[in-house]
Amino acid sequence: MTRVWAPKGSRPRAVRQTQYQYVDVIGAACPATGQAEAIVAPYLDTAMLNRFLEQFSQALPPEVQAVLVWDRAGYHRAHQLQVPDNIALMELPPYAPELNPIENLWHYLKSHHWSNRAYDDYDALLEAASDAWCKVCLAPQNIRSLCATPYAVNS
């Protein structure tokens, strides 16, 4: 048995995997252009975040300054964090993940591609994470739609 949203009184079936291996995806998305960049990693720590920031920095056109909306995860605030010059960090207030436009993307990926599935092994999990990112996030119209927020509009 597992928990899923369903009409009251119904008893839907859903897959629940009880083995625990994780794959983390860290990404950045631009609601204006529809561009997105990510890495799929076996864990997240400051070193992995630095690797992502470097990759993201190199993917930006030379004249672009990016602003990443940041939550207060421990590795987001580490002293060893190396933020490239063409990236600025905007930290969210505590307990306000709904203000981060990429949270809608994570919710979509979880609900449409990652949840209620069983994976044979770590490689299958890694492949599912990568495939979902490629299907959804390499289509700019998806990013524009999922990450659009009325308070983050260029003026």
N, C-alpha and C positions, 0 to 999 in steps of 0.2 A: 504494500500500500504506500501511496505517496500523496502529496497534496497538489491539487491543480484547481484552477478556477473553473467552475461549471455551474449550470443552473441549479438552484436549490432542489433537493430531492433526487437529483440524478447521481449516478455512480460511474463516472467516466474511468476508463483505464488509462494508465500512463506508465511508461517505463521508468524504473528507478534503479540507478546503478549504485551499488554499495561499496565498490572499490574506489579508493581515492587517490588519483593522480591528477595533477593540475597542469594546465597550460595557461600562461598569462599572455594577454594581448595588450600592448600599449600603443596608443595611436593619437593622431592629431587629424582634425578635419576642418576644412574651411567652408562654412555655409554659403559664402558668397560665390566661390569658384567651383565648389564641388570636389575639390582635390582632397585626397586623404593619404596619409602615410602611417605605416605601423610596422612593428616587429612582433613576432610570435616567439615567446620565450618560455623556457622551462620554469623560470622563477623571475621575480622582480626584486631588484635591489638597486642601490645607487649606481653600481657599475653598469648594470643593464640599462638603467635610465640614462646614464651618460652616453652609452652607445646609441640609444634611440635619438637623443638630442643631437648628436653629431650627424647621424643619418638624415634626420629631419632638416637640419641646417643646410646640408649639402644639396638636398632636394629643392630648396627654395631658390627662385631666381635671384640674381645678384642684387637687384634693387629693392627686394621685398624684406620688410621687417615683420616678423610673425609675433603674435601674442598668444601664448598658451594659457588657457584657463586651468588653474591648478587647484586640486583639493589639498587637504592637509595630511596626506599619507606621510608616514615617517621618512620614507626614501625620497619624497618630494621636497623635504626640508633639510636634507642632510648637508653637512658642511662640505663634503667632498663633491657635491653636485657641481658640474661644469657646464654652465649655460653659454652657448655660443653668442657672439655679439649680435647676430641677426635674429635672435629670439629673446622676447621679454616674457616674464612670468607674471600672471595676475592671479593672486591667491584668493580663493573663495572664502567667505565667512564660514565658521564652523557649522556643521549640520545643514548644509545647503547644497547638496549635490545636484538638485534640480536646476540650479543656475548654470550648470555646465552643459553646453549644447551637445557634447559628445555622449552624455549619459543616455540620450534618446537612441543613439546608434547602438550602444551596448545593450540596451533593453530590446531593441529590434533583433539584434543578432542572437541574443539568448532565447527569445521567444520563438523565432522563426528557424533557427539553425542549430542551436546548441542544446536546448533543454529537452527533456523527456526522450532521451536517446541513450543507448548503451554502446560503449566503445570497447572493442576487443582488447586493445592495448594502448600504450602511450603513443605509438606511431599513428594509430587511427584517430586518436584525440588531436594530435598535432595536425594531421591532414584535415580534419573537420574544421579546425580553427582557421587554417590557411584558406581552405576552399570557400568558407563562408565570407571571409574578408574579401577575397577576390570577386566573388559573385555580387556582393552588395556594394563594396566600397570602391571598386574600380569603375563604377558607373556614377559620374558626377551628379546626375539628377537624383539619385538616391541620397547622396550626402546633402545636397541642397535641401531636399525635403525633410529628411530625418533630423538634421542639425539646425534647421532654421529657428531662430529665436527673435522675437520682436525687439528685445532690448539690446541686441548686438548687431545693429544695422549701421553700415557705413553712412556717414552724412557728409 
